[in-house]
């Protein structure tokens, strides 16, 4: 098990679990969608995907605003499956979709998938965010092989969008305008 930190306000919070890196395979999961249905990683087999964890869609920084920026960055690659995972309840996910649209994003809750946190190395251990998922992302192919992985270290950080776009352009041989 690896140990990292996430800065929230003025505190460094411990983040535990094995963080999968480029070259690894995404660990399997079983999570819950906004309709209370179980959804596994196998549901996305054969599709290139971007798996993203956020603190919460309601978080002021590492939440909805970060997701909306990520969606803007992904516009040139509509074939990419965007899978967003938070500790939010399925009811909160449904509300967020109703209020903000969030097209082309699969929203999943860790409600019945608490092992997800450790298998993906995003389990925040310390108060006040203990039990939440540290913001992170993994770009993976249809066989779940990871091409790009990043875990944020501060609530105000953004993902390395330039690096992600470079990986996407190389993967899909398509340069965005």
FENPEFEN-V678709 format. One record per backbone hydrogen bond with DSSP energy under -1.0 kcal/mol. NH is the residue of the N-H (numbers start at 1). CO is the residue of the C=O. E is the energy in kcal/mol with one decimal. If there is no record, write none. Layout:
# FENPEFEN-V678709
<<NH/CO/E> <NH/CO/E>>
This chain:
# FENPEFEN-V678709
<<4/15/-2.8> <6/13/-2.4> <7/153/-3.0> <8/11/-2.7> <11/8/-2.3> <13/6/-3.2> <15/4/-2.7> <16/123/-2.8> <17/2/-1.1> <18/118/-1.7> <23/146/-2.9> <24/21/-2.3> <26/144/-2.9> <31/39/-3.1> <32/109/-2.1> <33/37/-2.5> <36/33/-2.0> <39/31/-3.0> <41/29/-1.6> <43/40/-1.3> <44/41/-2.2> <45/42/-1.5> <46/142/-3.1> <47/44/-2.0> <49/140/-3.1> <50/81/-3.1> <51/138/-2.6> <52/83/-3.2> <53/136/-2.7> <54/85/-1.9> <55/62/-1.5> <59/56/-1.3> <63/61/-2.0> <64/57/-1.4> <67/63/-2.1> <68/64/-2.7> <69/65/-1.9> <70/66/-2.2> <71/67/-2.5> <72/68/-1.8> <73/69/-2.1> <74/70/-1.5> <77/74/-2.5> <80/77/-1.6> <81/48/-2.6> <83/50/-2.9> <84/106/-3.3> <85/52/-3.3> <86/108/-2.1> <93/89/-2.1> <94/90/-2.2> <95/91/-2.2> <96/92/-2.6> <97/93/-2.4> <98/94/-2.4> <99/95/-2.7> <100/96/-2.6> <101/97/-2.1> <102/100/-2.2> <105/102/-1.1> <106/82/-3.2> <108/84/-3.2> <109/32/-3.4> <110/86/-1.6> <113/110/-1.4> <116/113/-2.0> <119/115/-2.2> <120/116/-2.0> <122/117/-2.7> <123/16/-1.7> <124/132/-2.3> <125/14/-3.3> <129/126/-1.0> <131/124/-3.1> <132/129/-2.4> <134/122/-2.5> <136/53/-1.6> <137/150/-2.6> <138/51/-2.1> <139/148/-2.9> <140/49/-2.9> <141/145/-2.1> <144/141/-2.0> <146/24/-3.0> <147/139/-3.7> <148/139/-1.3> <150/137/-2.3> <152/135/-2.6> <155/7/-2.0> <157/154/-1.5> <161/159/-2.1> <164/160/-2.4> <165/161/-2.9> <166/162/-2.0> <167/163/-2.2> <168/164/-2.5> <169/165/-2.7> <170/166/-2.2> <171/167/-2.4> <172/168/-2.7> <173/169/-1.1>>
